[in-house]
Amino acid sequence: MASAQSSVTIDNLSRYFDAVGTPVDYKPCFKGIRLLLIAATKKNFDEERSPDGVAWAPLKHKRQRRRDRRRSRPPGSVDKILSDSGMLRSSNTAVNVEGNVNVETAMSLEWGSNLEYAAVHQFGHTFPPMKAKGKKSFSWIGDDGKRIFRKSIGKRVVPARPFIGINDELADDISDLVADFVVDELVKRLTA
């Protein structure tokens, strides 16, 4: 299944540095970029919006009521969208947790989540109708608290709720970070 992640490569700068002398290791720069991406993704989860500032589609009322019954909740508390178990958020904002993708090489950074449902929420998905096999049936707890059994389920649509991405502000911050890194590297090479 697809994952939700971003990749950053720096090809043109590398060709320049290769022409000037020894190749540059961009890992220190990528560590800073990763921190910017993590901070932006945390903000997206906290504000329940896409990187471009578009609010995520709200939870369906039925789902909201089921979640309320499942947990003891303090009065007035509200569920955060895409934060039911916290796995999706932590797979994008914490290193060395299940689902986290964090690959830094001298030339590239790959970061995000490889949880199987990450791409479903990032891009949205329509699940086709399903029929139970044999004598089996699908079951779940309904809004009234009673168990519901069905031999088939109609198509289900999960709206896109993008949480990873680079907006204009983040792109500017990344550009500033890369520019500072490049200037530092040039100064090191010219004064060496």
C-alpha positions as CSV (number, residue, x, y, z in Angstrom):
1,M,0.0,0.0,0.0
2,A,1.1,3.6,-0.6
3,S,2.6,5.7,2.2
4,A,2.5,9.3,3.0
5,Q,5.9,10.9,2.9
6,S,8.0,13.6,1.4
7,S,11.4,13.5,-0.3
8,V,13.9,16.2,-0.6
9,T,16.9,16.0,-3.0
10,I,19.6,18.5,-3.8
11,D,21.0,17.7,-7.2
12,N,22.0,21.1,-8.7
13,L,23.9,22.2,-5.6
14,S,25.7,18.9,-5.5
15,R,26.9,19.2,-9.1
16,Y,28.3,22.7,-8.2
17,F,30.1,21.4,-5.1
18,D,31.5,18.4,-7.0
19,A,32.9,20.8,-9.6
20,V,34.5,22.9,-6.9
21,G,36.0,20.1,-4.8
22,T,35.0,17.3,-2.5
23,P,31.3,16.3,-2.4
24,V,29.2,17.8,0.4
25,D,27.3,15.8,3.0
26,Y,23.9,17.4,3.5
27,K,23.0,15.3,6.5
28,P,23.3,18.2,8.9
29,C,21.1,20.3,6.7
30,F,18.6,17.5,6.4
31,K,18.4,17.1,10.1
32,G,17.2,20.8,10.3
33,I,14.8,20.3,7.5
34,R,13.4,17.2,9.2
35,L,12.8,19.3,12.4
36,L,10.9,21.9,10.4
37,L,8.8,19.2,8.8
38,I,8.0,17.6,12.2
39,A,7.0,21.0,13.7
40,A,4.8,21.8,10.7
41,T,3.1,18.3,10.8
42,K,2.5,18.6,14.6
43,K,0.9,22.0,13.9
44,N,-1.3,20.4,11.2
45,F,-2.5,17.7,13.6
46,D,-3.1,20.3,16.4
47,E,-5.0,22.7,14.2
48,E,-6.7,19.9,12.2
49,R,-5.8,21.4,8.9
50,S,-3.8,20.7,5.7
51,P,-0.4,22.2,5.2
52,D,-2.1,24.8,3.0
53,G,-4.4,25.8,5.8
54,V,-7.6,24.1,4.6
55,A,-9.6,22.6,7.6
56,W,-10.0,18.8,7.5
57,A,-13.4,17.3,6.9
58,P,-15.2,16.9,10.2
59,L,-15.8,13.5,11.7
60,K,-19.2,11.9,10.9
61,H,-21.6,12.3,13.7
62,K,-22.2,8.6,14.0
63,R,-18.4,8.0,14.4
64,Q,-18.2,10.8,17.0
65,R,-21.0,9.3,19.1
66,R,-19.4,5.7,18.9
67,R,-16.1,7.1,20.1
68,D,-17.9,8.9,23.0
69,R,-19.4,5.7,24.3
70,R,-16.2,3.7,23.9
71,R,-14.2,5.9,26.3
72,S,-14.8,7.6,29.6
73,R,-14.4,11.2,28.6
74,P,-14.3,14.4,30.7
75,P,-17.3,16.7,30.1
76,G,-16.8,19.1,27.2
77,S,-13.8,17.2,25.7
78,V,-13.5,16.9,22.0
79,D,-11.9,14.2,19.9
80,K,-9.2,15.4,17.6
81,I,-9.5,14.2,14.0
82,L,-6.9,11.6,12.9
83,S,-5.8,11.2,16.5
84,D,-7.9,8.2,17.7
85,S,-4.9,6.1,18.8
86,G,-2.1,8.7,18.2
87,M,-0.2,6.2,16.0
88,L,-0.6,8.3,12.8
89,R,0.7,11.4,14.4
90,S,3.6,9.8,16.2
91,S,4.6,7.9,13.0
92,N,5.2,11.3,11.5
93,T,6.5,13.3,14.5
94,A,8.6,10.9,16.5
95,V,11.7,9.0,15.4
96,N,12.1,5.3,15.9
97,V,8.4,4.6,16.4
98,E,6.2,2.1,14.5
99,G,5.5,3.5,11.0
100,N,8.1,6.3,11.0
101,V,10.1,6.8,7.8
102,N,13.3,8.7,8.4
103,V,16.0,8.1,5.9
104,E,18.9,10.5,5.6
105,T,21.7,10.0,3.1
106,A,24.4,12.5,2.0
107,M,22.1,13.6,-0.8
108,S,18.5,13.0,0.2
109,L,16.0,13.0,3.0
110,E,12.9,10.8,3.0
111,W,10.5,11.4,5.9
112,G,6.9,10.5,6.7
113,S,4.8,7.5,7.7
114,N,4.5,4.0,6.2
115,L,1.5,3.0,8.2
116,E,-0.9,1.3,5.8
117,Y,-3.7,3.8,6.5
118,A,-1.5,6.9,6.3
119,A,-2.0,7.3,2.5
120,V,-5.7,6.7,2.9
121,H,-6.0,9.8,5.2
122,Q,-3.4,11.9,3.3
123,F,-5.0,11.4,-0.1
124,G,-8.6,10.1,0.6
125,H,-9.9,6.8,-0.6
126,T,-13.2,5.2,-1.7
127,F,-13.6,1.7,-0.5
128,P,-15.7,-0.5,-2.8
129,P,-18.8,-2.3,-1.5
130,M,-18.1,-5.6,0.3
131,K,-20.1,-8.8,0.8
132,A,-19.4,-11.2,3.6
133,K,-18.3,-14.7,2.6
134,G,-20.3,-17.7,3.5
135,K,-22.3,-17.6,6.7
136,K,-20.2,-14.8,8.1
137,S,-21.4,-11.2,8.4
138,F,-20.0,-7.8,9.3
139,S,-20.9,-6.5,12.7
140,W,-20.5,-3.2,14.7
141,I,-22.1,-1.3,17.5
142,G,-24.8,1.1,16.2
143,D,-25.7,4.6,17.4
144,D,-28.2,3.1,19.8
145,G,-25.7,0.8,21.4
146,K,-27.0,-2.3,19.8
147,R,-24.9,-4.7,17.7
148,I,-25.7,-4.5,13.9
149,F,-25.1,-7.4,11.5
150,R,-25.0,-7.0,7.7
151,K,-24.1,-9.4,4.9
152,S,-22.9,-6.5,2.8
153,I,-21.6,-2.9,3.2
154,G,-22.0,-0.2,0.6
155,K,-19.1,1.9,-0.6
156,R,-17.3,4.0,2.0
157,V,-15.6,7.3,1.3
158,V,-12.7,8.5,3.5
159,P,-12.1,12.2,2.7
160,A,-8.6,13.5,2.1
161,R,-7.2,15.0,5.3
162,P,-3.6,15.9,4.2
163,F,-1.2,16.2,7.2
164,I,2.2,16.1,5.4
165,G,3.2,18.7,2.9
166,I,5.2,21.8,2.2
167,N,3.4,25.1,2.1
168,D,4.9,28.4,1.0
169,E,6.0,29.4,4.5
170,L,7.7,26.1,5.1
171,A,9.3,26.2,1.7
172,D,10.8,29.6,2.6
173,D,12.1,28.3,5.9
174,I,13.6,25.3,4.2
175,S,15.2,27.5,1.5
176,D,16.7,29.8,4.2
177,L,18.1,26.7,6.0
178,V,19.6,25.3,2.8
179,A,21.0,28.8,1.9
180,D,22.7,29.2,5.3
181,F,24.1,25.7,5.0
182,V,25.5,26.3,1.5
183,V,27.0,29.6,2.5
184,D,28.7,28.0,5.5
185,E,30.0,25.2,3.3
186,L,31.4,27.7,0.7
187,V,33.1,29.8,3.5
188,K,34.7,26.6,4.9
189,R,36.0,25.6,1.5
190,L,37.2,29.1,0.5
191,T,39.0,29.6,3.9
192,A,40.5,26.1,4.0
